[in-house]
Amino acid sequence: MLGTSVRALRRLCSSSSVSSINLIKDYTNKVTATARGTSICTCTIGAAKVEDIAASSSSCSSEPLNSEAHNENGPCACPSVAAVHVHLLRNNNKIRRRRLGDRRNNKRSTTDKDAIELALDSVVKIFTVSSSPNYFLPWQNKSQRESMGSGFVIPGKKILTNAHVVADHTFVLVRKHGSPAKYRAQVRAVGHECDLAILSVESEEFWNGVNSLELGDIPFLQEAVAVVGYPQGGDNISVTKGVVSRVEPTQYVHGATQLMAIQIDAAINPGNSGGPAIMGNKVAGVAFQNLSGAENIGYIIPVPVIKHFIAGVEESGKYVGFCSLGLSCQPIENVQLRNHFRMHPEMTGVLVSKINPLSDAYKVLKKDDIILAFDGVPVANDGTVPFRNRERITFDHLVSMKKPNETAVVRVLRDGEEYEINITLRPLQPLVPVHQFDKLPSYYIFAGLVFVPLTQPYLHEYGEDWYNTSPRRLCESALREPPKRAGEQLVILSQVLMDDINAGYERLAELQAGKRVLRG
């Protein structure tokens, strides 16, 4: 029996590692010596070497090989030949699994490299010359400035980038990776709310050797992404890697809107804007902003927002915007508040506190209605709905993904009764425009009195702390007052150009002169 076990161990040597072979030879020699009656204890030596092979295994409680030689030391804890055989087989299986994992990692690494190579043939550097208006002196522009960003080619010979990369542009050039030549580009569509833009290049030479990138899906938490672009600090292309940290609606700084965004821990610096975030061999999003004052917190625009923008441009030939219900809602987590509105314990929803007069909801909803569900999806008391695996997102995301003039079914609780109401959704414009990119402000001068429509860019001329430094009355109107009619504007007297005819009127500057309605 002993000889059979020893022979089995020696046969195992032919498929074992060098360390395993040395152990087997050492162990079989000691086993043979013990069988001949030599009182050599292999307990501590054998146990230590087996731990080297399989650290996770416990000591063997099998019978000693020579009980007479070990009786004086008590029960032997050394592994038997069969036990060592099992440990070695387990070790070899671990080695095989490790090698298989290495091959998979190598394959994954190769796939990542192929995806990056594909991206390198798609990502372009964008050179923009822009000039923004002077809203205090609306008849002239500010000095020209040059900026750089990134973009990438999508199907249809189009380049996708950020809106803020080409905002207020006067001249745009693009350059491919590895090429010294720059090509003139035209801006075909811009969506400032979602911070996306589509460019085109007429030169056929530019498209030689260029690959287009396909759009993928929303990545899950902790999935790896690679951001490709041209950040500041150098002229060549840059690739940074990170993982997905969070997926939720976020404030888009450029458009001052709340849309879904993906937070990643890859570095996104000035110049990265407009570059793709690659996951696998597809685009997971477009890099567009970071969180100032924090380290490695960047944001990318997810694929659903990108597809919504592109689909709107393809269907109508221009940017159509994102829909809104036109509601201001309040969470209804307070028990007393729920009882006041006669909500059953199983009911959840949010309270309607204000309705935009220009929205379709203004015709069918009432103040103090409870929104219970949107398109059959229950709305929680905090205004969120289920999203993927144990994640939640505000129900505004469901609204924003609707196409203009599309109908949604809203279930509401009114006076203790439930109703299902159809509401047509469309983009809504505020009374005071949030941005005025790519167009000159309008103005009217009469007797040295300069009248302009109130816009947030006008208030931004008061500096970074415009909320506190701008006239309080105008600021409150800009942020809180809803429009009463479509096309309505607030008109203010921005300044008085002094002359004999308007002497004594200089104190009327920054006065709200009234409202006007744009026609056509």
C-alpha positions as CSV (number, residue, x, y, z in Angstrom):
1,M,0.0,0.0,0.0
2,L,2.8,2.3,0.9
3,G,4.6,1.6,-2.3
4,T,1.5,2.2,-4.3
5,S,1.1,5.7,-2.7
6,V,4.8,6.5,-3.3
7,R,4.6,5.5,-6.9
8,A,1.4,7.6,-7.3
9,L,3.3,10.6,-5.9
10,R,6.2,10.1,-8.2
11,R,3.8,9.9,-11.2
12,L,2.4,13.2,-10.0
13,C,5.9,14.7,-10.3
14,S,5.7,14.6,-14.1
15,S,2.8,17.3,-14.1
16,S,3.9,19.3,-11.0
17,S,5.9,22.4,-10.5
18,V,9.5,22.4,-9.5
19,S,8.7,23.2,-5.8
20,S,6.1,20.4,-5.8
21,I,8.6,17.9,-7.2
22,N,11.1,18.7,-4.5
23,L,8.5,18.3,-1.8
24,I,7.4,15.0,-3.2
25,K,10.9,13.7,-3.4
26,D,11.7,14.9,0.1
27,Y,8.5,13.5,1.5
28,T,8.8,10.1,-0.2
29,N,12.3,9.7,1.1
30,K,11.1,10.3,4.7
31,V,8.1,8.0,4.2
32,T,10.5,5.2,3.0
33,A,12.8,5.8,5.9
34,T,10.0,5.7,8.4
35,A,8.6,2.5,6.9
36,R,12.0,0.8,7.5
37,G,11.8,1.6,11.2
38,T,13.9,4.7,11.3
39,S,12.5,7.1,13.9
40,I,12.4,10.2,11.8
41,C,9.5,12.5,12.6
42,T,8.1,14.3,9.6
43,C,5.3,16.1,11.4
44,T,6.7,19.6,11.5
45,I,8.6,19.4,8.2
46,G,5.7,17.9,6.3
47,A,3.2,20.3,7.7
48,A,5.3,23.4,6.9
49,K,5.9,22.3,3.3
50,V,2.2,21.5,2.8
51,E,1.3,24.9,4.0
52,D,3.6,26.3,1.4
53,I,1.6,24.5,-1.3
54,A,-1.9,25.0,0.0
55,A,-1.9,27.7,2.7
56,S,-5.7,27.5,3.1
57,S,-5.6,23.8,4.1
58,S,-5.7,22.7,7.7
59,S,-3.5,20.1,9.3
60,C,-4.3,16.5,8.6
61,S,-5.7,14.3,11.4
62,S,-5.0,11.0,9.7
63,E,-3.2,8.0,11.3
64,P,0.6,8.2,11.6
65,L,2.7,6.2,9.2
66,N,4.6,4.4,12.1
67,S,2.5,4.6,15.3
68,E,5.2,2.8,17.3
69,A,7.8,5.5,16.5
70,H,5.4,8.3,17.4
71,N,3.5,7.0,20.4
72,E,6.0,8.7,22.8
73,N,5.2,12.1,21.3
74,G,1.4,11.7,21.2
75,P,-0.8,11.6,18.1
76,C,0.9,12.7,14.9
77,A,-0.5,15.7,13.1
78,C,1.6,15.2,9.9
79,P,-0.3,14.7,6.6
80,S,-0.4,11.3,5.2
81,V,0.7,10.4,1.7
82,A,-2.9,10.5,0.4
83,A,-3.4,13.9,2.0
84,V,-0.3,15.4,0.4
85,H,-1.6,13.9,-2.9
86,V,-4.9,15.7,-2.4
87,H,-3.1,19.0,-1.5
88,L,-0.9,18.8,-4.6
89,L,-3.9,18.1,-6.8
90,R,-5.7,21.1,-5.3
91,N,-2.6,23.2,-5.8
92,N,-2.4,22.2,-9.5
93,N,-6.0,23.1,-10.0
94,K,-5.4,26.5,-8.5
95,I,-2.4,27.0,-10.8
96,R,-4.6,26.0,-13.8
97,R,-7.4,28.4,-12.7
98,R,-4.8,31.2,-12.2
99,R,-3.4,30.6,-15.7
100,L,-6.9,30.5,-17.2
101,G,-7.6,33.8,-15.4
102,D,-4.4,35.3,-16.7
103,R,-5.4,34.3,-20.2
104,R,-8.8,35.9,-19.8
105,N,-7.2,39.1,-18.4
106,N,-4.8,39.1,-21.3
107,K,-7.7,38.7,-23.7
108,R,-9.6,41.5,-21.9
109,S,-6.5,43.6,-22.1
110,T,-6.2,42.9,-25.8
111,T,-9.8,43.9,-26.3
112,D,-9.3,47.1,-24.4
113,K,-6.3,47.9,-26.5
114,D,-8.3,47.3,-29.7
115,A,-11.0,49.6,-28.4
116,I,-8.5,52.3,-27.6
117,E,-6.9,51.9,-31.0
118,L,-10.4,52.2,-32.6
119,A,-11.0,55.4,-30.6
120,L,-7.7,56.9,-31.6
121,D,-8.9,56.7,-35.3
122,S,-12.1,58.5,-34.3
123,V,-11.2,61.2,-31.8
124,V,-10.4,64.7,-33.1
125,K,-9.0,67.8,-31.6
126,I,-11.2,70.9,-32.1
127,F,-9.9,74.5,-32.4
128,T,-12.5,77.2,-31.8
129,V,-12.4,80.9,-32.2
130,S,-15.3,82.5,-30.4
131,S,-16.7,85.9,-29.5
132,S,-19.5,86.4,-27.0
133,P,-21.8,89.5,-26.9
134,N,-21.4,92.3,-24.4
135,Y,-24.8,92.4,-22.8
136,F,-24.2,95.8,-21.1
137,L,-23.3,97.2,-24.6
138,P,-25.4,94.9,-26.8
139,W,-24.3,96.6,-30.1
140,Q,-20.8,95.2,-29.7
141,N,-19.0,91.9,-29.0
142,K,-16.2,91.1,-26.6
143,S,-12.7,90.3,-27.7
144,Q,-12.1,87.1,-29.6
145,R,-10.7,84.1,-27.7
146,E,-9.3,80.8,-28.7
147,S,-10.2,77.5,-27.1
148,M,-9.6,73.8,-27.7
149,G,-11.7,70.7,-27.1
150,S,-12.3,67.2,-28.2
151,G,-14.8,65.3,-30.4
152,F,-15.3,62.0,-32.0
153,V,-16.8,60.6,-35.2
154,I,-20.2,59.0,-35.2
155,P,-22.0,57.2,-38.1
156,G,-23.1,59.4,-40.9
157,K,-19.8,61.4,-41.3
158,K,-20.6,63.6,-38.3
159,I,-18.5,64.7,-35.3
160,L,-20.1,64.8,-31.9
161,T,-18.7,67.2,-29.2
162,N,-19.9,69.5,-26.4
163,A,-21.9,72.6,-27.1
164,H,-19.7,74.7,-24.8
165,V,-16.7,73.7,-27.0
166,V,-18.2,75.6,-30.0
167,A,-20.5,78.1,-28.2
168,D,-20.5,81.6,-29.8
169,H,-18.1,80.3,-32.4
170,T,-16.9,82.3,-35.4
171,F,-14.4,79.8,-36.8
172,V,-13.9,76.1,-36.1
173,L,-11.1,73.7,-37.2
174,V,-10.6,70.0,-36.5
175,R,-7.5,67.8,-36.6
176,K,-7.2,64.0,-36.6
177,H,-4.9,62.0,-34.4
178,G,-1.5,61.7,-35.9
179,S,-2.2,64.3,-38.6
180,P,-0.6,67.8,-38.9
181,A,-3.4,69.1,-41.1
182,K,-6.4,71.0,-39.8
183,Y,-9.8,71.1,-41.6
184,R,-12.6,73.6,-41.5
185,A,-15.7,72.4,-39.7
186,Q,-19.3,73.6,-39.7
187,V,-21.6,73.5,-36.7
188,R,-24.8,71.7,-37.8
189,A,-26.8,71.5,-34.6
190,V,-26.3,72.6,-31.0
191,G,-28.2,71.6,-27.9
192,H,-27.1,73.9,-25.1
193,E,-29.4,72.3,-22.5
194,C,-27.8,68.9,-23.0
195,D,-24.3,70.4,-23.9
196,L,-24.0,68.5,-27.2
197,A,-23.2,69.7,-30.7
198,I,-22.8,68.0,-34.1
199,L,-20.2,69.2,-36.6
200,S,-19.5,68.3,-40.2
201,V,-16.4,68.5,-42.4
202,E,-16.9,69.0,-46.2
203,S,-13.3,67.9,-47.1
204,E,-13.3,64.3,-48.3
205,E,-9.6,64.0,-47.5
206,F,-10.5,64.3,-43.8
207,W,-12.6,61.2,-43.8
208,N,-9.8,58.9,-45.2
209,G,-8.9,56.4,-42.5
210,V,-11.4,57.7,-40.0
211,N,-13.5,55.2,-38.0
212,S,-16.9,55.9,-36.4
213,L,-17.7,54.9,-32.9
214,E,-21.0,53.2,-31.9
215,L,-23.0,54.2,-28.9
216,G,-23.4,51.6,-26.2
217,D,-25.5,51.5,-23.0
218,I,-25.4,53.0,-19.5
219,P,-22.6,51.4,-17.6
220,F,-23.2,49.8,-14.2
221,L,-21.5,50.9,-11.0
222,Q,-17.8,50.1,-10.8
223,E,-17.5,49.3,-14.6
224,A,-14.3,50.6,-16.1
225,V,-14.3,53.4,-18.7
226,A,-11.5,55.1,-20.6
227,V,-11.8,58.8,-21.4
228,V,-10.0,59.8,-24.6
229,G,-9.3,63.4,-25.6
230,Y,-7.0,66.3,-25.7
231,P,-6.8,67.8,-22.2
232,Q,-4.6,70.7,-21.3
233,G,-0.9,70.1,-20.5
234,G,0.1,68.8,-23.9
235,D,-0.8,68.7,-27.6
236,N,-1.1,64.9,-28.2
237,I,-4.0,62.7,-27.4
238,S,-4.5,61.4,-23.8
239,V,-6.2,58.3,-22.4
240,T,-7.3,58.2,-18.7
241,K,-9.1,55.3,-17.1
242,G,-11.6,55.2,-14.2
243,V,-14.7,53.5,-13.0
244,V,-18.3,54.5,-12.8
245,S,-19.1,55.9,-9.3
246,R,-22.7,57.2,-9.7
247,V,-25.6,57.5,-12.1
248,E,-28.2,60.2,-11.4
249,P,-29.6,63.5,-12.7
250,T,-27.0,66.3,-12.3
251,Q,-26.9,70.0,-13.0
252,Y,-25.5,70.6,-16.4
253,V,-23.4,73.8,-15.9
254,H,-23.4,75.0,-19.5
255,G,-27.1,74.7,-20.0
256,A,-28.3,75.1,-16.4
257,T,-30.6,72.1,-16.8
258,Q,-31.1,68.9,-14.7
259,L,-30.4,65.8,-16.8
260,M,-29.0,62.4,-16.2
261,A,-25.2,62.2,-15.9
262,I,-22.6,59.6,-15.0
263,Q,-20.0,60.3,-12.4
264,I,-16.6,58.7,-12.9
265,D,-13.3,58.9,-11.1
266,A,-11.2,59.4,-14.3
267,A,-9.6,62.8,-14.6
268,I,-11.6,65.2,-16.9
269,N,-9.7,68.5,-17.5
270,P,-10.2,71.4,-19.8
271,G,-9.7,70.1,-23.3
272,N,-11.2,66.7,-22.5
273,S,-14.7,68.2,-23.1
274,G,-16.4,66.4,-26.0
275,G,-14.2,63.3,-26.0
276,P,-15.7,59.8,-25.7
277,A,-15.8,57.6,-22.6
278,I,-15.1,54.1,-24.0
279,M,-16.5,51.0,-22.4
280,G,-15.5,47.8,-24.3
281,N,-15.6,48.9,-27.9
282,K,-18.5,51.3,-27.7
283,V,-19.2,54.8,-26.3
284,A,-20.6,55.0,-22.8
285,G,-20.8,58.8,-22.7
286,V,-19.3,62.1,-23.6
287,A,-17.0,63.9,-21.1
288,F,-18.3,67.4,-20.3
289,Q,-17.6,68.7,-16.8
290,N,-15.9,68.1,-13.5
291,L,-16.6,69.1,-9.9
292,S,-14.4,72.0,-8.9
293,G,-12.7,71.7,-5.6
294,A,-12.8,67.9,-5.7
295,E,-10.3,65.4,-6.9
296,N,-11.1,62.9,-9.7
297,I,-14.8,63.6,-9.9
298,G,-15.8,64.0,-13.5
299,Y,-19.0,63.6,-15.4
300,I,-20.0,62.2,-18.7
301,I,-23.2,62.6,-20.7
302,P,-24.9,59.2,-20.9
303,V,-26.1,57.5,-24.1
304,P,-29.8,58.0,-23.6
305,V,-29.3,61.8,-23.6
306,I,-27.0,61.6,-26.6
307,K,-29.5,59.5,-28.5
308,H,-32.4,61.8,-27.6
309,F,-30.4,64.8,-29.0
310,I,-29.3,63.0,-32.2
311,A,-32.8,61.6,-32.9
312,G,-34.4,65.0,-32.5
313,V,-31.9,66.6,-34.9
314,E,-32.4,63.8,-37.5
315,E,-36.2,64.0,-37.3
316,S,-36.7,67.7,-37.5
317,G,-33.3,69.0,-38.8
318,K,-32.6,71.0,-35.7
319,Y,-32.4,70.7,-32.0
320,V,-35.8,70.3,-30.4
321,G,-35.0,70.3,-26.7
322,F,-36.1,68.2,-23.7
323,C,-39.7,67.9,-22.5
324,S,-41.0,69.1,-19.2
325,L,-44.3,68.6,-17.3
326,G,-44.0,72.2,-16.1
327,L,-44.6,71.3,-12.5
328,S,-43.0,72.2,-9.2
329,C,-43.5,69.3,-6.8
330,Q,-43.0,68.8,-3.1
331,P,-42.0,65.5,-1.4
332,I,-44.8,64.1,0.7
333,E,-42.9,62.0,3.2
334,N,-44.6,63.7,6.2
335,V,-47.3,61.4,7.8
336,Q,-49.6,64.3,8.7
337,L,-49.4,65.7,5.2
338,R,-50.3,62.3,3.7
339,N,-53.2,62.0,6.1
340,H,-54.4,65.5,5.2
341,F,-54.6,64.5,1.5
342,R,-56.3,61.2,2.3
343,M,-53.5,59.0,1.0
344,H,-53.8,55.3,1.8
345,P,-50.7,53.7,3.5
346,E,-49.7,51.9,0.3
347,M,-49.9,55.0,-1.8
348,T,-46.8,57.0,-2.7
349,G,-46.3,60.2,-4.7
350,V,-45.4,63.9,-4.7
351,L,-47.5,67.0,-4.2
352,V,-48.0,69.5,-7.0
353,S,-47.3,73.0,-5.7
354,K,-47.0,75.1,-8.9
355,I,-47.9,74.6,-12.5
356,N,-46.4,76.5,-15.5
357,P,-49.3,78.3,-17.3
358,L,-47.8,77.4,-20.7
359,S,-47.7,73.7,-20.1
360,D,-50.4,71.2,-21.1
361,A,-50.6,70.1,-17.5
362,Y,-52.0,73.6,-16.6
363,K,-55.2,72.6,-18.3
364,V,-55.8,69.3,-16.6
365,L,-53.9,69.3,-13.3
366,K,-54.6,71.3,-10.2
367,K,-52.5,72.6,-7.3
368,D,-52.4,70.1,-4.5
369,D,-52.9,67.1,-6.8
370,I,-50.8,64.1,-5.8
371,I,-48.7,62.5,-8.7
372,L,-48.9,58.8,-7.9
373,A,-47.4,57.3,-11.1
374,F,-46.0,58.4,-14.5
375,D,-46.6,56.1,-17.4
376,G,-47.4,53.3,-15.0
377,V,-44.2,53.7,-13.0
378,P,-45.0,54.4,-9.3
379,V,-43.5,57.6,-7.9
380,A,-42.0,57.3,-4.4
381,N,-42.7,59.9,-1.7
382,D,-39.3,61.5,-2.4
383,G,-40.0,61.8,-6.2
384,T,-37.9,58.9,-7.3
385,V,-38.7,55.8,-9.5
386,P,-36.9,52.4,-9.8
387,F,-33.8,52.4,-12.0
388,R,-31.9,49.2,-12.9
389,N,-30.7,47.0,-10.0
390,R,-31.7,48.6,-6.6
391,E,-31.0,52.1,-7.9
392,R,-33.4,55.0,-8.0
393,I,-33.7,58.1,-10.0
394,T,-36.0,61.2,-10.0
395,F,-39.0,60.7,-12.2
396,D,-38.1,63.9,-14.1
397,H,-35.7,61.7,-16.1
398,L,-38.7,59.7,-17.5
399,V,-40.3,63.0,-18.5
400,S,-37.1,64.4,-20.2
401,M,-36.7,61.3,-22.3
402,K,-40.1,61.8,-24.0
403,K,-40.2,63.2,-27.5
404,P,-41.9,66.6,-28.1
405,N,-45.7,66.3,-28.4
406,E,-45.6,62.8,-27.0
407,T,-48.4,61.8,-24.6
408,A,-47.8,60.5,-21.1
409,V,-50.3,58.9,-18.7
410,V,-50.2,60.4,-15.2
411,R,-52.1,58.9,-12.3
412,V,-53.1,61.5,-9.7
413,L,-55.0,61.6,-6.4
414,R,-57.4,64.5,-6.1
415,D,-59.8,64.9,-3.2
416,G,-59.3,61.3,-2.2
417,E,-60.1,59.9,-5.7
418,E,-57.7,58.5,-8.2
419,Y,-57.7,59.7,-11.9
420,E,-55.6,58.8,-15.0
421,I,-54.9,61.9,-17.1
422,N,-53.2,62.1,-20.5
423,I,-50.8,65.0,-20.8
424,T,-49.0,66.1,-23.9
425,L,-45.3,66.9,-23.2
426,R,-43.2,69.5,-24.9
427,P,-40.2,71.8,-24.1
428,L,-41.0,74.9,-22.1
429,Q,-39.2,78.2,-22.2
430,P,-38.8,80.3,-19.0
431,L,-39.8,83.9,-18.8
432,V,-36.2,84.9,-18.5
433,P,-33.9,82.9,-20.9
434,V,-31.2,81.0,-19.1
435,H,-28.7,81.3,-22.0
436,Q,-28.4,83.2,-25.3
437,F,-25.5,81.4,-27.1
438,D,-24.8,81.8,-30.8
439,K,-27.0,84.9,-31.2
440,L,-26.8,88.6,-30.7
441,P,-28.9,90.2,-28.0
442,S,-31.7,92.5,-29.2
443,Y,-31.9,96.1,-28.0
444,Y,-33.8,99.4,-28.6
445,I,-32.4,102.9,-28.1
446,F,-34.8,105.9,-27.8
447,A,-33.5,109.3,-26.7
448,G,-30.4,107.7,-25.2
449,L,-32.5,105.2,-23.2
450,V,-31.2,101.7,-23.8
451,F,-33.9,99.0,-23.5
452,V,-33.0,95.3,-23.6
453,P,-34.9,92.0,-22.7
454,L,-33.8,90.6,-19.4
455,T,-31.8,87.4,-19.7
456,Q,-29.6,85.5,-17.3
457,P,-26.5,86.3,-19.4
458,Y,-27.2,89.9,-18.8
459,L,-27.2,89.3,-15.0
460,H,-23.9,87.3,-15.4
461,E,-22.2,90.5,-16.5
462,Y,-22.3,91.5,-12.8
463,G,-19.6,88.9,-12.1
464,E,-19.3,85.4,-10.8
465,D,-21.3,86.3,-7.7
466,W,-24.1,87.8,-9.9
467,Y,-26.8,86.4,-7.7
468,N,-25.8,88.7,-4.8
469,T,-24.4,91.7,-6.9
470,S,-27.1,92.0,-9.5
471,P,-30.3,94.1,-8.8
472,R,-32.4,91.9,-6.4
473,R,-35.7,92.7,-8.1
474,L,-34.3,91.6,-11.5
475,C,-32.7,88.5,-10.1
476,E,-35.9,87.4,-8.4
477,S,-37.8,87.8,-11.7
478,A,-35.2,85.8,-13.6
479,L,-35.3,82.8,-11.3
480,R,-38.9,82.6,-10.0
481,E,-41.4,84.4,-12.2
482,P,-43.2,82.2,-14.8
483,P,-44.4,83.4,-18.2
484,K,-48.1,84.1,-18.6
485,R,-48.1,83.9,-22.4
486,A,-45.9,82.2,-25.0
487,G,-43.1,84.5,-26.3
488,E,-43.4,86.9,-23.3
489,Q,-40.3,88.8,-22.3
490,L,-39.3,91.2,-19.5
491,V,-38.0,94.4,-20.9
492,I,-35.7,96.6,-18.7
493,L,-34.0,100.0,-19.1
494,S,-30.4,98.8,-18.9
495,Q,-28.7,102.2,-19.0
496,V,-29.0,105.9,-19.9
497,L,-26.6,107.4,-22.5
498,M,-26.3,110.9,-21.1
499,D,-27.5,113.8,-23.3
500,D,-29.4,117.1,-22.9
501,I,-32.6,115.4,-23.9
502,N,-32.5,112.7,-21.1
503,A,-30.9,114.8,-18.3
504,G,-32.3,113.7,-14.9
505,Y,-33.3,110.2,-16.1
506,E,-30.0,108.5,-15.2
507,R,-31.5,107.2,-12.0
508,L,-34.0,105.1,-13.9
509,A,-31.3,102.6,-15.1
510,E,-31.9,99.0,-14.3
511,L,-35.7,99.7,-14.1
512,Q,-38.1,97.1,-15.3
513,A,-39.9,98.9,-18.1
514,G,-42.6,96.3,-18.8
515,K,-43.3,93.2,-20.8
516,R,-43.6,92.4,-24.4
517,V,-44.8,89.5,-26.5
518,L,-42.8,88.3,-29.5
519,R,-44.8,87.6,-32.6
520,G,-44.1,84.9,-35.1
